[in-house]
Amino acid sequence: MRVIILFGTEMGTAESAANSIAGELRGAHDVSVHDMTDFDIADLDPRHFHVVVCSTYGDGDLPTGAEPFYDALDRHRPDLRGLRFAVFGLGDTVYGDTFNRGGEIIA
């Protein structure tokens, strides 16, 4: 199975987590890791499993690198029926209501 891992990060933590996940899956799966900034939503393919790793920035916002990906999804609203995915959100519980909000938004 092909696994496509996408990350959105501000400080590099989500990228590090994405690479760790990739390391665990390699060998058993064909894995690729992509910054959401460089990933075209047209490449979301229901034949593959997608893992999204997204941090939270500021007051519960998406990291800057994830915004173009999210905006493209919102603007074009592609047909994602059948798309298999998992979301790993990163955040700090000190932020209360906005904890892990980046993962919630991108999902």
C-alpha positions, 0 to 999 in steps of 0.5 A, a space after each residue: 500500500 502506498 502511504 502519503 504523509 503530509 505535514 504542516 509545520 511552523 517550527 519543524 515539529 510536525 515535519 519531525 513527527 511525519 518523518 518518524 511515522 514514515 520511518 515506522 511504516 517504511 519496509 512494509 509500505 511505499 511511503 512518501 513525505 511532503 510539506 503541505 506547501 508543496 503538495 497539490 490537492 489534485 494528487 489526493 488519490 483514494 487508491 492511497 492512504 494519507 496521513 496528515 500531521 499538522 501543528 497548531 500556531 498562534 491562537 489556534 491557527 494553521 501553520 503558515 505552510 498548511 494554509 495554501 493546502 487548506 485554502 485550495 481544498 476550501 476553494 476547489 472542494 475536490 471530490 474526496 469520497 473514498 479517500 482514506 486518511 488519518 490526522 495527527 494534530 500537534 499542540 500544547 495543552 496550555 492553550 486550552 480551547 485552541 489546543 490541537 486546533 490545527 489538526 481539527 481545522 485541516 481534518 
